Amino acid sequence: MGSLFSSQTSEPDATTKHCIKKVIFIGSVKVGKTSLLTRFTHGSFDENIPPTEGVDLVRVTLPYAERSTLVWDCCGKERYWYAVPAFSRDARVVVAVYDVTSRASFDDVLCKIESHAGQAHVDPTPTRYVLVGNKVDLEEKREVERVVGEEVAGRMGYGFLETSARNGLGVEELFEVVGRIVAGEQDDEKVIGH
């Protein structure tokens, strides 16, 4: 088994770590986590992005956030999940992505949220979870209705949005929501996208 971290990125050193807020993206394989990040950072979509192996680290500037934010794009493969809660203990936001055309990916991401929440809370700043249904451009193949995602998110106190990395629908809104949470503007209110 290779390194947990992508060879193209590395963790910040101790002098920069205190200035950087951490956001992690979790979810099953091929739900579009990397594609959402690519759409936001480069304004593009690539059908042939290879699956993430381990974790890719991306430093981004989010709307509303004063400092750069470190986004951890976590591989959806189960063999890597064991390490995610440990290295994401100080994450400010967990973006939990599922594919609206796959009920299995929805069930899996809810299990991953529960696992993360149970293992990772050691920082006094509470972690916020945002549930994201991706691939809404494939409406004719939908297996998870929007109302189901909204209901679960509302019951659990998570933010909720639906997106399409392919056509950009909801992507800017997602990163605005994440930016507001990182900046401390949405600690006590629900985040529900349109």
C-alpha positions in Angstrom: 0.0 0.0 0.0 1.3 3.4 -0.9 1.4 6.7 1.0 -1.8 8.1 2.3 -1.0 11.5 0.9 -0.8 12.5 -2.7 2.8 12.8 -4.0 1.9 16.2 -5.5 1.0 17.8 -2.2 2.2 17.9 1.4 0.9 19.0 4.8 1.7 22.6 5.8 4.6 23.1 8.3 4.0 24.2 11.8 4.4 27.9 11.1 1.6 28.0 8.5 -0.7 25.4 10.1 -2.2 27.8 12.6 -3.3 30.2 9.9 -5.0 27.7 7.7 -8.6 26.4 8.2 -9.1 22.8 7.1 -12.0 21.5 5.0 -12.4 17.9 4.1 -14.4 16.3 1.3 -15.6 12.7 1.9 -17.8 10.3 0.0 -17.7 7.1 -2.1 -15.6 6.6 -5.1 -16.7 8.5 -8.2 -19.3 10.7 -6.6 -17.5 13.8 -7.9 -15.5 15.2 -5.0 -12.4 16.1 -7.1 -14.7 17.3 -9.9 -16.4 19.8 -7.6 -13.0 21.1 -6.5 -11.8 21.4 -10.1 -15.0 23.2 -11.2 -14.5 25.7 -8.3 -10.7 26.2 -8.7 -10.4 26.0 -12.5 -13.9 26.6 -13.8 -13.7 23.3 -15.8 -15.0 19.8 -15.8 -12.9 16.8 -17.0 -14.7 13.5 -17.6 -11.4 11.6 -17.3 -10.1 12.8 -13.9 -8.4 9.8 -12.3 -9.8 8.7 -8.9 -8.0 10.2 -5.9 -5.6 7.8 -4.2 -5.2 8.5 -0.5 -5.7 12.3 0.0 -5.0 15.3 -2.2 -4.4 18.6 -0.5 -5.5 21.8 -2.2 -5.0 25.3 -0.9 -7.9 27.5 -1.9 -9.2 31.0 -1.2 -12.9 30.7 -0.3 -15.5 33.5 -0.5 -15.8 35.2 2.9 -12.7 33.5 4.4 -9.8 35.8 5.3 -7.1 33.3 5.0 -6.3 30.4 2.7 -8.1 27.2 3.4 -6.7 23.7 3.1 -9.1 21.3 1.4 -8.4 17.6 1.9 -9.9 15.7 -1.0 -10.2 12.2 0.5 -10.3 9.0 -1.6 -13.6 7.2 -1.4 -11.9 3.8 -1.2 -12.6 2.0 2.0 -9.0 1.0 2.6 -8.1 4.7 3.2 -11.1 5.5 5.4 -9.5 4.2 8.6 -7.1 7.2 8.7 -9.6 10.0 7.7 -11.1 10.7 11.2 -7.6 10.8 12.8 -6.0 13.3 10.4 -9.2 15.5 10.1 -9.8 16.1 13.8 -9.4 19.8 13.4 -11.5 20.2 10.3 -13.8 23.2 10.3 -16.1 21.8 7.6 -16.8 18.3 6.3 -18.3 18.3 2.9 -20.0 14.9 2.5 -20.7 14.2 -1.2 -23.0 11.6 -2.7 -24.1 10.8 -6.2 -27.9 11.5 -6.6 -28.0 8.6 -9.1 -26.7 6.1 -6.5 -28.6 5.3 -3.3 -25.6 3.2 -2.2 -23.4 6.3 -2.3 -26.0 8.2 -0.2 -26.1 5.4 2.4 -22.3 5.2 2.4 -21.7 8.9 3.0 -24.1 8.9 5.9 -22.1 6.0 7.5 -18.9 8.0 6.8 -20.4 11.1 8.5 -21.4 9.0 11.6 -18.0 7.4 11.7 -16.2 10.8 11.4 -18.4 12.5 14.0 -17.8 9.7 16.4 -14.1 9.6 16.1 -12.9 13.1 15.2 -14.2 15.6 17.7 -11.3 16.8 19.8 -11.1 20.4 18.7 -13.2 22.9 20.8 -14.4 24.4 17.5 -17.3 22.3 16.3 -17.1 20.7 12.9 -19.9 21.5 10.6 -21.2 19.0 8.1 -22.6 19.9 4.7 -24.4 17.1 2.8 -24.0 17.5 -1.0 -26.0 15.6 -3.7 -23.9 15.8 -6.8 -24.7 14.9 -10.5 -28.1 16.6 -10.6 -27.5 17.0 -14.4 -28.4 13.2 -14.6 -31.9 13.8 -13.3 -33.3 11.0 -15.4 -31.1 8.5 -13.5 -31.9 9.9 -10.0 -32.2 7.4 -7.2 -32.1 9.9 -4.2 -34.8 12.5 -4.3 -33.9 16.0 -3.2 -36.5 15.9 -0.4 -34.8 12.8 1.1 -31.4 14.6 1.3 -33.1 17.7 2.8 -34.9 15.7 5.3 -31.8 13.8 6.5 -29.8 17.0 6.6 -32.5 18.9 8.5 -32.9 16.1 11.0 -29.2 15.8 11.7 -28.4 19.6 11.6 -26.3 19.4 8.5 -26.2 21.9 5.7 -27.6 20.7 2.4 -27.1 21.5 -1.3 -27.4 19.8 -4.7 -24.8 20.4 -7.3 -23.5 19.4 -10.7 -19.7 19.5 -11.2 -20.4 18.9 -15.0 -22.4 22.1 -15.6 -21.5 24.1 -12.5 -24.9 24.2 -11.0 -24.7 25.0 -7.3 -20.9 24.8 -7.1 -20.3 28.5 -6.4 -23.0 28.3 -3.8 -21.4 25.3 -2.1 -18.1 27.1 -1.8 -19.8 30.3 -0.5 -21.5 28.2 2.2 -18.2 26.6 3.1 -16.5 30.0 3.1 -19.1 31.4 5.4 -18.7 28.5 7.8 -14.9 28.8 7.8 -15.3 32.6 8.5 -17.7 31.8 11.4 -20.8 33.4 9.8 -23.0 30.4 9.9 -22.3 28.6 13.1 -25.8 28.7 14.5 -28.1 28.5 11.4 -29.0 25.8 9.0 -27.5 26.0 5.5 -30.0 24.9 2.9 -29.2 25.4 -0.7 -31.8 26.2 -3.4 
